[in-house]
Amino acid sequence: MKKLILIASLLTVSLINAQAFKGNGDDKFQIGASFQDNATGINASYDVGVGENISLGLSSSYALNVNEAIDAKFQDRFDLKARFNANLGNVVNIDENFDIYPGLDVSLKNFGGHLGMRYFFTDGFGIFTELSTPFAKFNTDTLTPAETLYNQFTVNFGATFNL
């Protein structure tokens, strides 16, 4: 019984100390699945806090499972983004372990925006989801089916880590 109480106390303390975004110098790494029309893949991102509510980072995605009707080459399947986030977890004040971060990104394919949310279960581990959409595509011609990859609404979710 004493061991059970000790374990419960340690878990409670670790949950209390978890914080979604700490500000300047806070490093976050996320890895997860990416979903869009005609493809699923993997997404990884890294963000570093540069202010109380501001972070900058990089995000990369690769489409692994592409519809067979689409002739997608490497350059169609891959995307790399530079991103800016406004971390608003302490502004909306739902829970100190919860962060919501709208942001803008510039990728190899477009200029777009994203809305992400993450929740930390411990000081180092949590889950995230992110919705992304392009605002302006760099290729203004009619896009081929392969060129629409990452030039459309995309949903990512997975694990997030404090570094």
Long-range contacts (C-beta under 8 A, 24 or more apart in sequence): 14-122, 14-123, 15-97, 15-121, 15-122, 17-123, 18-96, 18-97, 18-120, 18-121, 18-122, 18-123, 18-126, 19-96, 19-97, 19-120, 19-123, 20-87, 20-89, 20-96, 20-97, 20-98, 20-99, 20-118, 20-119, 20-120, 20-126, 21-49, 21-53, 21-55, 21-87, 21-89, 21-90, 21-99, 21-101, 22-49, 23-49, 23-51, 23-52, 23-53, 24-49, 24-50, 24-51, 24-52, 25-49, 26-55, 26-162, 27-162, 27-163, 28-55, 28-57, 28-118, 28-160, 28-161, 28-162, 28-163, 29-160, 29-161, 29-163, 30-118, 30-128, 30-130, 30-156, 30-158, 30-159, 30-160, 30-161, 31-158, 31-159, 32-128, 32-156, 32-157, 32-158, 32-159, 33-156, 33-157, 33-158, 34-61, 34-63, 34-154, 34-155, 34-156, 35-154, 35-155, 35-156, 36-63, 36-149, 36-150, 36-152, 36-153, 36-154, 36-155, 37-148, 37-152, 37-153, 38-66, 38-67, 38-70, 38-145, 38-148, 38-149, 39-63, 39-64, 39-65, 39-66, 39-67, 39-70, 39-72, 39-77, 39-149, 40-64, 40-65, 41-65, 41-77, 43-130, 43-156, 43-158, 45-83, 47-83, 47-85, 49-87, 53-86, 53-87, 53-88, 53-90, 53-91, 54-84, 54-85, 54-86, 54-87, 55-84, 55-85, 55-87, 55-101, 56-82, 56-83, 56-84, 56-85, 57-82, 57-83, 57-85, 58-82, 58-83, 59-83, 59-105, 61-150, 61-154, 61-156, 63-149, 63-150, 66-149, 67-145, 69-145, 70-145, 70-146, 70-149, 71-145, 71-146, 72-146, 72-149, 73-146, 76-146, 76-147, 76-149, 77-149, 78-108, 79-107, 79-108, 79-109, 79-149, 79-150, 80-107, 80-108, 81-105, 81-106, 81-107, 81-108, 81-112, 82-106, 82-107, 83-114, 85-116, 95-119, 97-121, 97-126, 105-132, 107-150, 108-138, 109-134, 109-137, 109-138, 109-139, 109-147, 109-150, 109-151, 110-134, 110-135, 110-136, 110-137, 110-138, 110-150, 110-151, 111-135, 111-136, 111-138, 112-136, 118-160, 120-160, 120-162, 123-162, 124-161, 124-162, 125-159, 125-160, 125-161, 125-162, 126-159, 126-160, 126-161, 127-157, 127-158, 127-159, 127-160, 128-156, 128-157, 128-158, 128-159, 128-160, 129-155, 129-156, 129-157, 130-155, 130-156, 130-157, 131-155, 132-156
